[in-house]
Amino acid sequence: MPIEVVVLSAAMAVAAGLVGCFAVMRRMALAGDALAHVALPGIGVALALNVDPVFGAVAMLFFGALLIWAIEDRTRLATETIIGVVFSAALAIGSLFTSDNDLIDALFGGAITPSRAEIVFGLVAAGAVMLFILRRKQALVVSLVSPDIARTTGINVKLLNLIFLEMFALTVALGLRYLGVLLMGSLIIIPAATAKRLSRNLNQMLGMAAAIALTVTLAGSGLAIWLDRPTGPLIVTLAAFGFFLAFLRPEA
């Protein structure tokens, strides 16, 4: 496996682990899978225009996150409910734009070597996600515990929620090449859920989630090459195995 692909997949895994911690705490466990489906129309349009499908997915995910944030701000519906509605519409529209083979690759990921532009974009995007989570973790926690207290301390809760949703969407986009629409949400949620059980504080949870996501991604990628099997299912299988293993020790 080329070193640049290893670095890109590692950066994606760390970003997924960090974002996943706050997704778990915000009870968005199913949102990763649902939001990932929003990428399908963008992938279909990009393929029709002979553009790298990753960039089509990113554009659609950004728009989807903005739409979810706008609806959530104007209704009393839960975030997961809104994401479910948007995801259903996106899945239907995306299926109309993609052929059977393209749809399979989009749903489960593929072994296509990323372009140089995709590698550069992926590294910059993963760095932006990691920087946002690490710099704004306290604000995210305060706004989660009490939006009113967050506002009195000068935190723009609406803007913070929008940026988090966009970072969440960007993280989903980063992993579509490796895990596909159906499995990327699992890499965001499972390592974070495992870390939540094993950690004693937020910093431990963030560190553990990033380390677990990184480990299963690199190990799963290596096993996929050795066994000549799809990468995504092996990564998620290892992550799920680690989650169930965590129950062998008492909760922290």
Secondary structure, 3 states (H helix, E strand, C coil): CCHHHHHHHHHHHHHHHHHHHHHHHCCCCCHHHHHHHCHHHHHHHHHHCCCCHHHHHHHHHHHHHHHHHHHHHHCCCCHHHHHHHHHHHHHHHHHHHCCHHHHHHHHHCCCCCCCHHHHHHHHHHHHHHHHHHHHHHHHHHHHHHCHHHHHHCCCCHHHHHHHHHHHHHHHHHHHHHHHHHHHHHHHHHHHHHHHHHHCCCHHHHHHHHHHHHHHHHHHHHHHHHHHCCCHHHHHHHHHHHHHHHHHHCCCC
